[in-house]
Amino acid sequence: MESTPKKELSPIDVYKLLPKTNCKECGEENCMAFATKLVNREATLQQCPPILQDKYKEAFAKLWEMLKPPVKEIVIGSGERVAKIGGKLVMYRHEFTYFNPTAIAIDVTDEMLEDELLKRVRDVENFTYPYIGQNLKLDAIAIRSTSNDPERFKQTVKKVIENTKLPVILCSFNPNIIKSGLLVAAKNRPLIYAATKDNWKEMAELALMYDSPLAVFAPNDLKLLRSLAKTLLEFGVKDLALDPGTVPNEGLGETISNYTMLRRSACREEDELLGFPLIGVPLVVWSNSKEMPEISSWKEACLASMLISRYADLLIMHSFEGWILLPTVILRQNIYTDPRKPVAVQPGLKMFGAPDENSPLLFTSNFALTYYTVASDIESGGVTCHLLVVDTEGLSVESAVAGRKLTADKVAEAIKTTKVEEKVKHRNLIIPGRAARLSGEIEESSGWKVLVGPLDSSGIPKLIQDLKAQPPKA
Amino acid sequence: MEQESKKDEGRKLSFGPKLFELLAKFQEIELEDVDLQVDELELWIQPGAGVVAPAKVVTAPKAKPTKIVEVDFKPPVMEYLGKIAEVKIGATKSEGGTRGKTVTIGGERFPAYYLFEGLMPHLPVLSLDVFDTKIPLAKPVKMHVEDVLEDPAAWAKRSVEKFGAEVVNLHLVSIDPLLKNTSPKEASKTVENVLQAVDVPLAIGGCGDPHKDLEVFEKVAEVAQGERLLFNSVTLDMKIKRAAEAIKKYGHVVIAFTAMDLNKARELNRRLYEILPKEHIVIDTTTAALGYGLDYAFTVMERTRLAALMGDPELQHPMSSGTTNAWAAREAWLKMDPQWGPRELRGPIWETVTALTLLLAGVDYFMMMHPAAVKTVRDTVAELTSTSKADASKIADWVTMKI
């Protein structure tokens, strides 16, 4: 709905500015194909060697402006694992897609005991949850100076960077503290948190001296935030991240409204002063020390989830409970899934339980949602079976049948390529209820006997049980 | 109308137990080591190819500022052409029903919680699910209602009195021809019992069989004439005209349910408009659980609401969400390795995060299950719509906070 020229960029407009030599150096067949990739953000301008030549300088600058996301991408860290934040092209994910999933940083302090500190750092680095073929991870360590002692902060920063590859965020409003941290993290390009109305000049000098990105903190004051951004840009700091303040409880409405305004200003009005990644701090819920830790954790998860939906590019959190981090990293994965591409799983033959040559064979589509629903129904019903995942180009069974992406020939082909005929003795195929109309054709093209299964996969366990009681005739 | 204004007062009171009490039992739960079944599948997700590196922009060197360069901030407000229809659920005696309270949803003129543009006229309504027969429930949900699972009237009463349900969703699952095949007459009797047990409005759910649901809806609509029940739901595979006529004749309202497809939602609405006024229709574009398609559910709802506000006349309806679907996610109910915490906490936080995500997409009517999730969403709505100024001084020093 919000019309920004960025997302409506046409490949033709980009093509016009490319060298049009069709040299294939970028790996594409021609310049038009490369232009399409650029527009879809599947390629970067630097992959075109000719455009980097001096004679195309003007075209490069124009293309750069055209392709530049309204929210700048900022890189935290310098080693193997960096955190890229921002780089957003649109406000709503359905307008294009979101890049750079919200980075999640976990806090440590300079008053933690060494063992405790190192354990937490390791746990953060090792955190992983396998989810539909990806490993969901945490992204950074936020080191808070609670001691306000420069030497102590320096030692803590040193220990952290010696023990992790994760990028770090140096947190203090005292420039002397930040400086002592930067002394040991000079090569790590940490995010400096944060410049405020009181310390912005010293922080800006440090950011320039150490070539590090700088966070700007102006709690619940967007005019100040924008003024600080303007000031820092004029000062020469290019990489900023904005924190409008996360105020929980009765401040939640304004907080969510602030993040929404900032992102709309950047994406719709192309306000370059606000076109930077946004930082959210769910950790603030821990300010109520009288609260049960489970309740603070609970509130932190809620706040984190809302900030992920509402445009935070970096979150700083405290709770390390699995039941808090799990919904957080999964929501992040969901929101950052590319809505332009149907989500599909790898087609092929899957096994549930320990199936043998007599176990039943079912099939389903390779649409991830369908597949996981079916798999979950099979697992929760304790069913032992083979499941043939047919390539439906990521469509659900119903849509695939209607759109001719799921045909009898495709099923027959899947049976052949997976060599399931060698794995089972019988020749009975259970098909989804929503593919019932293909049953005759499937029998014809595959030679297998078809049994129409339930409309909803929740009926699979019962069907298999009934089949056990009354097996189909060979 | 008086009843409605009281409703908002009631919301500000904190009723029912505290969040911790609703979650309390988790500490007693024994944890077992169960390996999580990990799928080896790979997704065809191409990572975003990122953005190009900064170009060298040559600008004339400027003197560094010595004080803050003040600039203004103007809230980026937009104009919206559309308005969401208001749908009233339930009817008091003077309105031809027997309810002590009614609720109204919809009426929005701005996206959800864009406080800088304007507030919604009605807060979202939180309803709780009640089933007319014993069904398998996740343990963390079951423990709150274990003793009333076979008594829908008692279950409804508890949902209202203890857990603050503003509407009770009575799901007549036993009418399923493959289950008990309860007759329309018997099902209506259950509806009457629940109507007598509670004074909040009711939503009536079917079993998903379009033929049987229609038969039962027609009977219930007649028996509960004037109660302004919310029928859940009419679908494209139902005899839409017949269903809509019964709803209109006996003074009820309906949820138009479609499967994550804006065009289908529009099509169903067009067919309903032939019989029903807009103010009788709520839309449900399907809720998938966190981790199991919430991204689709979220985006379809967000698009629906934005399109409606931008002027699409066929989508200007309050939105309903079957948030209880969150429990379909295995992370909500499965015993997992202890590092992921007890399911007694994981389950309700799953439902809560699913609800909060859809809240921000603009959902007006939540059908929920776990009391702690209901309480959290209720508190969050109050916080999101609070007119008191945020006190930023509380967080100004978060960096040095001792935890």
HADDOCK unambig.tbl for C-alpha pairs under 7 A between the chains (distance, minus, plus):
assign (segid A and resid 41 and name CA) (segid B and resid 48 and name CA) 6.80 0.50 0.50
assign (segid A and resid 41 and name CA) (segid B and resid 49 and name CA) 5.76 0.50 0.50
assign (segid A and resid 41 and name CA) (segid B and resid 50 and name CA) 6.92 0.50 0.50
assign (segid A and resid 42 and name CA) (segid B and resid 48 and name CA) 6.59 0.50 0.50
assign (segid A and resid 42 and name CA) (segid B and resid 49 and name CA) 4.92 0.50 0.50
assign (segid A and resid 43 and name CA) (segid B and resid 49 and name CA) 5.98 0.50 0.50
assign (segid A and resid 44 and name CA) (segid B and resid 51 and name CA) 6.41 0.50 0.50
assign (segid A and resid 44 and name CA) (segid B and resid 52 and name CA) 5.42 0.50 0.50
assign (segid A and resid 45 and name CA) (segid B and resid 52 and name CA) 6.30 0.50 0.50
assign (segid A and resid 87 and name CA) (segid B and resid 51 and name CA) 6.67 0.50 0.50
assign (segid A and resid 94 and name CA) (segid B and resid 299 and name CA) 6.50 0.50 0.50
assign (segid A and resid 99 and name CA) (segid B and resid 48 and name CA) 5.61 0.50 0.50
assign (segid A and resid 99 and name CA) (segid B and resid 50 and name CA) 6.83 0.50 0.50
assign (segid A and resid 130 and name CA) (segid B and resid 38 and name CA) 6.75 0.50 0.50
assign (segid A and resid 132 and name CA) (segid B and resid 39 and name CA) 6.65 0.50 0.50
assign (segid A and resid 132 and name CA) (segid B and resid 41 and name CA) 6.21 0.50 0.50
assign (segid A and resid 132 and name CA) (segid B and resid 42 and name CA) 6.42 0.50 0.50
assign (segid A and resid 132 and name CA) (segid B and resid 43 and name CA) 6.42 0.50 0.50
assign (segid A and resid 133 and name CA) (segid B and resid 39 and name CA) 6.92 0.50 0.50
assign (segid A and resid 133 and name CA) (segid B and resid 40 and name CA) 6.09 0.50 0.50
assign (segid A and resid 133 and name CA) (segid B and resid 41 and name CA) 4.97 0.50 0.50
assign (segid A and resid 133 and name CA) (segid B and resid 42 and name CA) 4.13 0.50 0.50
assign (segid A and resid 133 and name CA) (segid B and resid 43 and name CA) 5.60 0.50 0.50
assign (segid A and resid 144 and name CA) (segid B and resid 399 and name CA) 5.82 0.50 0.50
assign (segid A and resid 144 and name CA) (segid B and resid 400 and name CA) 6.73 0.50 0.50
assign (segid A and resid 145 and name CA) (segid B and resid 399 and name CA) 6.97 0.50 0.50
assign (segid A and resid 145 and name CA) (segid B and resid 400 and name CA) 6.16 0.50 0.50
assign (segid A and resid 146 and name CA) (segid B and resid 399 and name CA) 6.95 0.50 0.50
assign (segid A and resid 146 and name CA) (segid B and resid 400 and name CA) 4.24 0.50 0.50
assign (segid A and resid 146 and name CA) (segid B and resid 401 and name CA) 6.65 0.50 0.50
assign (segid A and resid 146 and name CA) (segid B and resid 402 and name CA) 6.95 0.50 0.50
assign (segid A and resid 171 and name CA) (segid B and resid 399 and name CA) 6.28 0.50 0.50
assign (segid A and resid 172 and name CA) (segid B and resid 399 and name CA) 6.13 0.50 0.50
assign (segid A and resid 219 and name CA) (segid B and resid 392 and name CA) 5.76 0.50 0.50
assign (segid A and resid 219 and name CA) (segid B and resid 396 and name CA) 6.73 0.50 0.50
assign (segid A and resid 220 and name CA) (segid B and resid 392 and name CA) 6.14 0.50 0.50
assign (segid A and resid 222 and name CA) (segid B and resid 73 and name CA) 6.44 0.50 0.50
assign (segid A and resid 223 and name CA) (segid B and resid 71 and name CA) 6.90 0.50 0.50
assign (segid A and resid 223 and name CA) (segid B and resid 72 and name CA) 5.60 0.50 0.50
assign (segid A and resid 223 and name CA) (segid B and resid 73 and name CA) 4.82 0.50 0.50
assign (segid A and resid 226 and name CA) (segid B and resid 71 and name CA) 6.75 0.50 0.50
assign (segid A and resid 226 and name CA) (segid B and resid 73 and name CA) 6.81 0.50 0.50
assign (segid A and resid 227 and name CA) (segid B and resid 68 and name CA) 6.64 0.50 0.50
assign (segid A and resid 227 and name CA) (segid B and resid 69 and name CA) 5.77 0.50 0.50
assign (segid A and resid 227 and name CA) (segid B and resid 70 and name CA) 4.90 0.50 0.50
assign (segid A and resid 227 and name CA) (segid B and resid 71 and name CA) 5.07 0.50 0.50
assign (segid A and resid 228 and name CA) (segid B and resid 68 and name CA) 6.40 0.50 0.50
assign (segid A and resid 230 and name CA) (segid B and resid 69 and name CA) 6.58 0.50 0.50
assign (segid A and resid 231 and name CA) (segid B and resid 65 and name CA) 6.58 0.50 0.50
assign (segid A and resid 231 and name CA) (segid B and resid 68 and name CA) 5.69 0.50 0.50
assign (segid A and resid 231 and name CA) (segid B and resid 69 and name CA) 5.21 0.50 0.50
assign (segid A and resid 234 and name CA) (segid B and resid 64 and name CA) 6.34 0.50 0.50
assign (segid A and resid 234 and name CA) (segid B and resid 65 and name CA) 6.71 0.50 0.50
assign (segid A and resid 235 and name CA) (segid B and resid 64 and name CA) 4.78 0.50 0.50
assign (segid A and resid 235 and name CA) (segid B and resid 65 and name CA) 6.05 0.50 0.50
assign (segid A and resid 247 and name CA) (segid B and resid 390 and name CA) 6.62 0.50 0.50
assign (segid A and resid 247 and name CA) (segid B and resid 392 and name CA) 6.28 0.50 0.50
assign (segid A and resid 247 and name CA) (segid B and resid 395 and name CA) 6.56 0.50 0.50
assign (segid A and resid 249 and name CA) (segid B and resid 383 and name CA) 5.79 0.50 0.50
assign (segid A and resid 250 and name CA) (segid B and resid 383 and name CA) 4.95 0.50 0.50
assign (segid A and resid 250 and name CA) (segid B and resid 386 and name CA) 6.28 0.50 0.50
assign (segid A and resid 250 and name CA) (segid B and resid 388 and name CA) 6.86 0.50 0.50
assign (segid A and resid 250 and name CA) (segid B and resid 390 and name CA) 6.30 0.50 0.50
assign (segid A and resid 251 and name CA) (segid B and resid 383 and name CA) 6.99 0.50 0.50
assign (segid A and resid 251 and name CA) (segid B and resid 389 and name CA) 6.69 0.50 0.50
assign (segid A and resid 251 and name CA) (segid B and resid 390 and name CA) 3.95 0.50 0.50
assign (segid A and resid 251 and name CA) (segid B and resid 391 and name CA) 6.55 0.50 0.50
assign (segid A and resid 252 and name CA) (segid B and resid 383 and name CA) 5.70 0.50 0.50
assign (segid A and resid 252 and name CA) (segid B and resid 384 and name CA) 5.43 0.50 0.50
assign (segid A and resid 253 and name CA) (segid B and resid 383 and name CA) 5.95 0.50 0.50
assign (segid A and resid 253 and name CA) (segid B and resid 384 and name CA) 3.73 0.50 0.50
assign (segid A and resid 253 and name CA) (segid B and resid 385 and name CA) 5.74 0.50 0.50
assign (segid A and resid 253 and name CA) (segid B and resid 386 and name CA) 6.45 0.50 0.50
assign (segid A and resid 254 and name CA) (segid B and resid 390 and name CA) 6.46 0.50 0.50
assign (segid A and resid 257 and name CA) (segid B and resid 113 and name CA) 6.77 0.50 0.50
assign (segid A and resid 257 and name CA) (segid B and resid 114 and name CA) 5.53 0.50 0.50
assign (segid A and resid 257 and name CA) (segid B and resid 115 and name CA) 5.72 0.50 0.50
assign (segid A and resid 257 and name CA) (segid B and resid 116 and name CA) 6.46 0.50 0.50
assign (segid A and resid 261 and name CA) (segid B and resid 75 and name CA) 6.38 0.50 0.50
assign (segid A and resid 261 and name CA) (segid B and resid 76 and name CA) 6.25 0.50 0.50
assign (segid A and resid 264 and name CA) (segid B and resid 76 and name CA) 6.68 0.50 0.50
assign (segid A and resid 265 and name CA) (segid B and resid 76 and name CA) 5.89 0.50 0.50
assign (segid A and resid 284 and name CA) (segid B and resid 395 and name CA) 6.45 0.50 0.50
assign (segid A and resid 284 and name CA) (segid B and resid 398 and name CA) 6.25 0.50 0.50
assign (segid A and resid 286 and name CA) (segid B and resid 403 and name CA) 6.45 0.50 0.50
assign (segid A and resid 287 and name CA) (segid B and resid 401 and name CA) 6.99 0.50 0.50
assign (segid A and resid 295 and name CA) (segid B and resid 20 and name CA) 6.80 0.50 0.50
assign (segid A and resid 302 and name CA) (segid B and resid 353 and name CA) 6.28 0.50 0.50
assign (segid A and resid 305 and name CA) (segid B and resid 353 and name CA) 6.42 0.50 0.50
assign (segid A and resid 306 and name CA) (segid B and resid 356 and name CA) 6.70 0.50 0.50
assign (segid A and resid 306 and name CA) (segid B and resid 357 and name CA) 6.40 0.50 0.50
assign (segid A and resid 309 and name CA) (segid B and resid 357 and name CA) 6.61 0.50 0.50
assign (segid A and resid 321 and name CA) (segid B and resid 341 and name CA) 7.00 0.50 0.50
assign (segid A and resid 322 and name CA) (segid B and resid 339 and name CA) 5.50 0.50 0.50
assign (segid A and resid 322 and name CA) (segid B and resid 340 and name CA) 3.93 0.50 0.50
assign (segid A and resid 322 and name CA) (segid B and resid 341 and name CA) 5.62 0.50 0.50
assign (segid A and resid 323 and name CA) (segid B and resid 340 and name CA) 5.09 0.50 0.50
assign (segid A and resid 323 and name CA) (segid B and resid 341 and name CA) 5.11 0.50 0.50
assign (segid A and resid 323 and name CA) (segid B and resid 345 and name CA) 6.89 0.50 0.50
assign (segid A and resid 323 and name CA) (segid B and resid 346 and name CA) 5.27 0.50 0.50
assign (segid A and resid 327 and name CA) (segid B and resid 350 and name CA) 6.53 0.50 0.50
assign (segid A and resid 330 and name CA) (segid B and resid 291 and name CA) 5.79 0.50 0.50
assign (segid A and resid 331 and name CA) (segid B and resid 290 and name CA) 6.43 0.50 0.50
assign (segid A and resid 331 and name CA) (segid B and resid 291 and name CA) 6.72 0.50 0.50
assign (segid A and resid 334 and name CA) (segid B and resid 291 and name CA) 6.50 0.50 0.50
assign (segid A and resid 334 and name CA) (segid B and resid 294 and name CA) 6.70 0.50 0.50
assign (segid A and resid 334 and name CA) (segid B and resid 295 and name CA) 5.06 0.50 0.50
assign (segid A and resid 335 and name CA) (segid B and resid 295 and name CA) 5.48 0.50 0.50
assign (segid A and resid 343 and name CA) (segid B and resid 44 and name CA) 6.68 0.50 0.50
assign (segid A and resid 344 and name CA) (segid B and resid 43 and name CA) 5.99 0.50 0.50
assign (segid A and resid 344 and name CA) (segid B and resid 44 and name CA) 5.95 0.50 0.50
assign (segid A and resid 345 and name CA) (segid B and resid 41 and name CA) 6.33 0.50 0.50
assign (segid A and resid 345 and name CA) (segid B and resid 42 and name CA) 5.92 0.50 0.50
assign (segid A and resid 345 and name CA) (segid B and resid 43 and name CA) 5.12 0.50 0.50
assign (segid A and resid 345 and name CA) (segid B and resid 44 and name CA) 6.66 0.50 0.50
assign (segid A and resid 346 and name CA) (segid B and resid 41 and name CA) 6.30 0.50 0.50
assign (segid A and resid 346 and name CA) (segid B and resid 42 and name CA) 6.00 0.50 0.50
assign (segid A and resid 346 and name CA) (segid B and resid 43 and name CA) 6.82 0.50 0.50
assign (segid A and resid 369 and name CA) (segid B and resid 292 and name CA) 6.33 0.50 0.50
assign (segid A and resid 369 and name CA) (segid B and resid 293 and name CA) 6.32 0.50 0.50
